[in-house]
Amino acid sequence: MILRADESVSVLQALLALPVGIEVGPTGLADRADAGELVDIDGRPVALESPARRNAAVFLYRDLPDEVPVPFGLEILFDDENLVVVDKPHFLATMPRGRHVAQTALVRLRRELGNDDLAPVHRLDRLTAGVLMFTRRPQVRAAYQDLFARRQVRKEYWARSTEPGERLRTGAQVANRIEKRAGDLRARVVDGPVNAISRITRVDNGFRLVPETGRTHQLRLHMAGLGVPIVDDPLYPDVRSELAALPDRGDFSRPLQLVATKLAFTDPLTGVQQRFSSRWA
């Protein structure tokens, strides 16, 4: 689970605002914390009364739900002593959340590589395919996370829309403020200082998207706002519950047409220029 609250509330309050917290309830959360079954990304126990940290990952041990297997492989693009870079398929979540536990990139990789220290450096939406990076050991995680925090990673996405968007041949920049609140499936554009910037250009086989920031659902919301919504997006511009329900019934025939196609950076530990590309676009 990813905490969305800030330090003005406790971990317990932040968890109770999430679907899993509501499902388990305060007594269930307390029982799991007492049993050491509420831990951070490094496996250390989390105290419910401690202040919440925005975007901190908290893992809750609970009975596994019945999950529909995602029938696509997780290709490893790169693997060394520090990093594992994969090409994540559509429908596979980055890390456990809600109903998705075993069918996540993190759990699959930990099992495949026999390494419980693996942790994601960044995240992709469950419906988005493409390049995703993990660290192999806790000692190096901060160095790679800092690349994203300082915007030193060059990211590029590809998307397809049913709308031609020919006016975007010369490119467009979208800059606004996006917020996503607990309990709301969709992110929203709201008034306030800009925190979401994307550059979007029409290309021959779709659209090239270059995000300068990384807000939840940013590219999906910006594409819809330009009048070129992404093919088979169940949330934008309108919620389509029937489309969203397909994978839970074992129908993976209509993936969101959004792929993280390229990831490039200078390795902070080795100085090597790294560039990875997805096969899904």
C-alpha positions in Angstrom: 0.0 0.0 0.0 1.2 3.5 -0.7 0.3 6.1 1.9 -1.1 9.3 0.4 -1.4 11.3 3.6 1.2 13.5 5.2 2.7 13.7 8.7 -0.3 15.5 10.1 -2.0 12.0 10.5 -0.8 8.7 11.9 0.0 5.6 9.9 -3.3 4.1 11.2 -5.4 7.0 10.0 -3.6 6.9 6.6 -4.2 3.2 6.2 -7.9 3.5 7.2 -8.4 5.9 4.3 -7.3 3.2 1.8 -9.5 0.3 0.6 -7.4 -2.4 2.3 -7.5 -0.5 5.5 -11.2 -0.2 5.3 -11.5 -3.9 4.6 -9.3 -5.0 7.5 -10.5 -2.3 10.0 -8.7 -0.8 13.0 -8.7 -3.9 15.1 -7.4 -6.0 12.2 -4.6 -3.5 11.6 -3.7 -3.4 15.3 -3.6 -7.3 15.4 -1.3 -7.4 12.4 1.0 -4.7 13.7 1.3 -6.5 17.1 2.2 -9.7 15.2 4.9 -7.8 13.2 2.9 -8.3 10.0 2.8 -4.6 9.1 6.2 -3.7 7.6 8.0 -1.1 5.4 9.7 -1.8 2.1 12.8 -3.0 4.0 10.8 -5.5 6.1 11.0 -3.4 9.3 7.9 -3.2 11.6 5.7 -0.1 11.2 4.1 1.4 14.3 0.5 2.5 13.7 0.9 5.5 15.9 3.9 6.9 14.0 3.4 9.8 11.6 2.5 8.9 8.1 5.1 9.7 5.3 3.6 10.6 2.0 4.3 8.0 -0.7 5.8 5.6 1.8 5.2 1.9 1.0 3.6 -0.2 3.8 3.2 -4.0 3.4 0.3 -5.7 5.1 0.3 -9.5 5.5 -3.2 -10.8 4.9 -5.0 -13.7 3.4 -4.3 -13.8 -0.4 -7.3 -13.1 -2.6 -8.2 -15.3 -5.5 -6.3 -13.7 -8.3 -6.8 -14.2 -12.0 -3.3 -15.0 -13.4 -2.0 -12.4 -15.9 -1.0 -14.5 -18.9 2.0 -12.4 -20.0 5.6 -12.8 -19.1 7.9 -10.4 -17.4 11.0 -10.0 -19.6 14.3 -9.1 -17.8 16.1 -6.4 -19.9 19.0 -5.9 -17.5 20.4 -7.5 -14.4 23.5 -6.7 -12.4 24.5 -6.5 -8.8 22.5 -3.3 -8.3 19.6 -3.2 -10.7 17.0 -5.3 -12.4 15.2 -3.7 -15.3 12.1 -5.4 -16.7 9.6 -5.0 -19.5 6.4 -5.1 -17.6 3.3 -6.3 -19.4 -0.2 -4.7 -19.3 -2.4 -5.7 -16.3 0.5 -6.6 -14.0 0.7 -4.2 -11.0 4.1 -2.9 -10.0 3.7 -3.9 -6.3 1.0 -5.4 -4.1 -2.0 -3.3 -3.6 -5.7 -4.1 -3.0 -6.7 -7.3 -4.7 -3.4 -7.7 -6.6 -0.7 -9.5 -4.6 0.9 -12.4 -6.3 0.1 -11.0 -9.8 2.5 -8.1 -9.4 5.9 -7.4 -10.9 7.5 -7.2 -7.5 6.3 -10.6 -6.2 7.0 -12.3 -9.5 10.5 -11.0 -9.5 11.2 -11.8 -5.9 10.1 -15.4 -6.4 11.9 -15.8 -9.8 15.2 -14.3 -8.6 15.0 -15.5 -4.9 15.7 -12.0 -3.6 13.4 -10.5 -1.0 15.4 -7.3 -1.1 14.2 -6.4 -4.5 12.3 -3.1 -4.5 10.9 -0.8 -7.2 12.7 2.5 -7.9 9.5 3.9 -9.5 6.1 2.7 -10.4 3.9 2.1 -13.5 0.2 1.9 -13.4 -1.2 -1.7 -13.5 -2.7 -1.1 -16.9 0.5 0.5 -18.4 3.2 -1.7 -19.9 6.9 -0.9 -20.3 10.2 -0.4 -18.8 10.3 -0.7 -15.0 13.4 -0.6 -12.7 14.1 -2.4 -9.4 17.1 -2.3 -7.0 18.6 -5.5 -5.8 19.8 -4.3 -2.4 18.7 -1.6 0.1 22.1 0.1 0.2 21.8 1.4 -3.4 18.1 2.2 -3.5 18.4 5.9 -2.5 20.9 6.6 -5.2 18.6 5.4 -7.9 15.4 6.9 -6.4 17.2 10.2 -6.3 17.6 10.2 -10.1 13.8 10.3 -10.4 13.4 12.8 -7.6 15.9 15.1 -9.4 14.3 14.5 -12.8 17.5 13.0 -14.2 15.8 10.1 -15.9 14.7 10.6 -19.5 11.4 8.9 -19.9 9.3 8.4 -23.1 5.9 6.8 -23.6 3.9 5.8 -26.6 0.1 5.9 -26.8 -2.7 5.3 -29.4 -5.9 7.2 -29.6 -9.0 6.8 -31.7 -8.8 10.5 -32.5 -6.3 11.6 -35.1 -4.9 14.6 -33.2 -3.2 16.0 -36.3 -2.9 19.4 -34.7 -0.4 17.9 -32.3 2.1 17.1 -35.1 4.1 20.2 -33.9 3.7 19.1 -30.3 1.9 20.5 -27.3 2.8 21.1 -23.7 0.3 20.5 -21.0 0.9 22.1 -17.6 -1.6 22.0 -14.8 -2.2 20.7 -11.3 -3.3 17.1 -10.7 -4.4 15.6 -7.4 -5.7 12.1 -6.7 -7.5 11.6 -3.4 -8.1 8.4 -1.5 -11.3 6.7 -2.5 -11.5 8.4 -5.9 -10.6 6.1 -8.9 -9.6 9.1 -11.0 -7.1 11.9 -10.7 -8.5 15.4 -11.2 -7.2 18.7 -12.6 -7.6 21.3 -9.9 -6.7 24.9 -9.3 -3.3 25.7 -7.8 0.4 25.7 -8.6 1.5 23.5 -11.5 2.7 20.0 -10.5 2.1 18.1 -13.8 3.9 18.8 -17.1 3.8 16.6 -20.2 4.9 17.1 -23.8 2.8 15.3 -26.4 3.5 14.9 -30.1 1.6 13.2 -32.9 3.8 10.6 -34.7 3.1 8.2 -37.5 2.0 5.3 -35.3 0.4 7.2 -32.5 1.6 9.7 -29.9 4.9 10.3 -28.2 4.6 11.4 -24.6 7.4 12.9 -22.6 6.5 13.5 -18.9 8.5 16.1 -17.1 6.8 15.1 -13.8 5.2 11.9 -12.5 1.8 12.4 -11.1 -0.7 9.6 -10.8 -2.5 9.0 -14.2 -0.8 12.2 -15.5 -0.4 11.1 -19.2 -3.9 9.5 -19.3 -5.5 12.7 -17.9 -3.5 15.0 -20.2 -4.3 13.0 -23.3 -8.0 13.1 -22.5 -7.8 16.8 -21.8 -6.4 17.4 -25.3 -9.3 15.5 -26.9 -7.2 12.4 -27.8 -8.1 9.9 -25.1 -6.0 6.7 -25.0 -7.6 3.6 -26.5 -9.3 1.3 -24.0 -8.7 3.7 -21.0 -11.4 2.6 -18.5 -11.2 5.9 -16.5 -10.6 8.8 -18.9 -12.4 10.8 -20.1 -15.3 8.7 -18.6 -15.4 5.8 -16.3 -16.2 2.5 -18.2 -16.9 -0.1 -15.5 -17.5 -2.9 -18.0 -14.1 -2.4 -19.5 -12.4 -2.2 -16.1 -14.0 -5.5 -15.1 -12.7 -7.5 -18.1 -9.3 -8.6 -16.7 -10.9 -9.7 -13.4 -13.0 -12.1 -15.5 -9.9 -13.4 -17.3 -10.3 -11.3 -20.4 -7.1 -9.5 -21.3 -8.0 -8.7 -24.9 -8.3 -4.9 -24.5 -5.1 -3.5 -22.8 -4.7 0.3 -22.3 -2.7 1.5 -25.3 0.0 3.2 -23.2 3.5 2.0 -23.0 6.6 3.3 -21.2 8.8 2.8 -24.2 12.2 4.3 -23.1 14.1 4.9 -19.9 17.6 6.5 -20.0 19.9 7.8 -17.3 23.5 8.0 -16.2 24.1 5.3 -13.6 24.9 7.1 -10.3 27.2 4.4 -9.1 29.0 3.3 -12.2 28.8 6.4 -14.4 27.6 4.2 -17.3 25.0 5.6 -19.7 22.0 3.3 -19.6 19.1 3.2 -22.1 16.3 0.6 -22.1 13.4 0.1 -24.5 10.1 -1.8 -24.3 8.9 -4.4 -26.9 5.3 -3.7 -26.1 4.9 -0.6 -28.3 
